[in-house]
Amino acid sequence: MNDGSGYVIAAVLSLLAALTIMPGTALAQSENRSSDTYKEDEIVREAGDFFGGVSEGLADAVHDVFEDYGEPNAYIKGEEASGAFVIGLRYGQGDLVMKNGTRRTVYWQGPSAGWDFGGNAVKVFTLVYNLPNGDAIYQRFPGVEGSAYLVGGIGINYQQRDDIVLAPMRSGVGIRLGASVGYLKYTKSREWLPF
């Protein structure tokens, strides 16, 4: 083996070892990237635990949002109360949970105007997309809401500010019928003035 064949065999073995390790490394990197977002089954489980059971309606609602926007990187679970007679107000509070482990307490409040009547007290599970960090949630998110809240129903609407998209899913008690435009302002502490 003085003719250099030992070096060739060592080089071939090194190359094979490198090729064997590379796909595993690429797979690990791919898993790390996908671990930055929640899978659909994780959200159905979390939302089901929060709302008190997984119903077919909840699973369908989550599936629809995933079809529209893909995998979220955060969610907010909380409660809110609202009422409207043409002009409406909404107040809520909850916890922001990011896939990377970041947690924040969040309050929200906002006005609405439109053909909107009634009131409700609901649990809210909001899917959050493209949130760069926990503090980026603290701003105003405009949205258009068409709702028909009946006891036990789940309603979804979308809010967006730049690339950040929020998809609140609401379920609770009350009757609120109509369509309105407005915004929700997410803050670090409770604010009574919704503007």
C-alpha positions in Angstrom: 0.0 0.0 0.0 2.9 2.3 -0.5 1.5 3.2 -3.9 -1.0 5.7 -2.4 -4.0 3.4 -2.5 -4.3 3.8 1.3 -4.8 7.5 0.8 -7.4 6.9 -1.8 -9.3 4.4 0.4 -9.2 6.9 3.3 -10.4 9.7 1.0 -13.3 7.6 -0.2 -14.3 6.6 3.3 -14.1 10.3 4.4 -16.3 11.2 1.5 -18.9 8.5 2.3 -18.9 9.6 5.9 -19.5 13.2 4.9 -22.3 12.2 2.5 -24.0 10.2 5.2 -23.8 13.0 7.8 -25.0 15.8 5.4 -28.5 14.5 4.8 -29.0 14.2 8.6 -27.7 17.7 9.1 -30.1 19.0 6.4 -33.0 17.2 8.0 -32.1 18.6 11.4 -31.9 22.1 10.0 -35.3 21.6 8.3 -36.8 20.3 11.6 -35.4 23.4 13.4 -37.1 25.7 10.9 -40.4 23.9 11.1 -40.2 23.9 14.9 -40.6 27.7 14.8 -44.3 27.3 14.0 -47.2 25.3 15.3 -48.6 22.3 13.5 -52.4 22.0 12.9 -52.8 19.1 15.3 -51.0 21.1 18.1 -53.3 24.0 17.6 -56.4 21.8 17.6 -55.3 20.2 20.8 -54.4 23.6 22.5 -57.6 25.3 21.3 -59.7 22.2 22.3 -58.1 22.2 25.8 -58.8 26.0 26.1 -62.4 25.9 24.8 -63.2 22.7 26.8 -63.2 20.0 24.2 -62.5 19.5 20.5 -65.6 19.8 18.4 -65.8 19.1 14.7 -66.6 22.8 14.3 -63.4 23.9 16.1 -61.3 21.4 14.0 -62.9 22.7 10.8 -62.3 26.4 11.9 -58.6 25.7 12.6 -58.3 23.8 9.3 -59.8 26.8 7.4 -57.3 29.2 8.9 -54.4 26.9 8.2 -55.5 26.6 4.6 -55.5 30.4 4.3 -52.3 31.3 6.2 -50.3 28.1 7.0 -48.6 27.5 10.3 -48.7 30.3 13.0 -45.7 31.1 15.1 -47.8 32.2 18.1 -51.2 32.2 19.6 -53.1 34.2 22.2 -55.7 32.6 24.5 -57.9 34.8 26.5 -61.3 36.2 27.2 -63.2 39.3 26.1 -66.5 41.1 26.4 -68.1 43.4 23.9 -71.3 45.2 23.1 -72.6 47.3 20.3 -75.5 49.4 19.3 -74.2 50.8 16.0 -71.1 51.9 17.9 -69.4 49.1 19.7 -66.6 48.5 22.2 -64.6 45.3 22.9 -62.2 44.6 25.8 -60.1 41.5 26.5 -57.1 40.1 28.0 -55.0 36.9 27.5 -51.6 35.3 27.2 -49.4 35.4 24.1 -47.5 32.1 23.6 -44.8 32.0 20.9 -43.4 28.7 19.6 -39.9 29.9 20.6 -41.0 30.0 24.3 -41.7 33.7 24.6 -44.7 34.6 26.7 -46.4 37.9 27.2 -49.6 39.1 28.9 -51.7 41.0 26.4 -54.7 43.3 26.8 -56.8 44.5 23.9 -59.5 47.1 23.4 -61.1 48.8 20.5 -64.1 50.5 19.0 -66.2 49.5 16.0 -68.9 51.1 13.9 -71.4 49.6 11.5 -74.6 47.7 11.5 -73.9 45.9 14.7 -76.2 45.1 17.6 -75.9 43.0 20.8 -73.3 41.8 23.2 -71.3 38.8 24.1 -68.8 37.3 26.6 -66.4 34.9 24.9 -63.3 32.9 25.0 -60.8 33.9 22.3 -58.1 31.8 20.8 -56.1 33.8 18.3 -53.6 32.4 15.8 -50.8 34.8 15.2 -48.7 34.8 12.0 -45.3 36.4 11.2 -44.8 37.9 14.7 -41.0 38.7 14.8 -40.9 39.0 18.7 -43.3 39.2 21.6 -43.3 43.0 21.8 -44.4 43.4 18.2 -48.0 42.4 19.3 -48.4 45.8 21.1 -49.9 47.9 18.4 -53.3 48.5 16.6 -54.6 45.8 14.2 -57.4 46.9 11.9 -60.1 44.4 10.8 -63.5 44.0 9.3 -65.8 41.8 11.2 -69.0 40.2 10.1 -70.4 38.2 13.0 -73.4 36.1 13.9 -72.7 35.0 17.5 -75.1 32.5 18.8 -74.7 30.4 21.9 -71.9 27.8 21.3 -70.9 29.1 17.9 -67.4 29.8 16.7 -66.7 32.9 14.8 -63.4 33.9 13.0 -62.3 37.2 11.6 -58.9 38.4 10.4 -56.8 41.4 11.4 -53.6 42.5 9.8 -50.8 45.1 10.4 -48.0 45.0 7.8 -46.9 41.3 7.7 -48.5 40.3 11.0 -51.8 38.5 10.7 -54.2 37.7 13.6 -57.0 35.2 13.3 -59.2 35.4 16.4 -61.6 32.4 16.9 -64.3 33.3 19.4 -66.7 31.0 21.2 -69.0 32.0 24.1 -72.3 33.2 25.3 -74.4 36.0 23.9 -76.0 37.3 20.7 -74.3 39.8 18.5 -75.5 40.3 14.9 -74.1 42.5 12.2 -71.1 43.7 10.4 -68.7 46.4 11.5 -65.3 47.9 10.9 -62.8 48.9 13.6 -59.6 47.9 15.2 -58.1 46.3 18.3 -55.3 47.9 20.1 -53.1 45.4 21.9 -51.3 46.8 25.0 -49.1 45.7 27.9 -51.5 47.0 30.5 -55.3 47.5 30.7 -56.5 50.7 29.1 -60.1 51.8 29.4 -60.1 54.3 26.6 -60.2 52.2 23.4 -58.6 54.8 21.2 
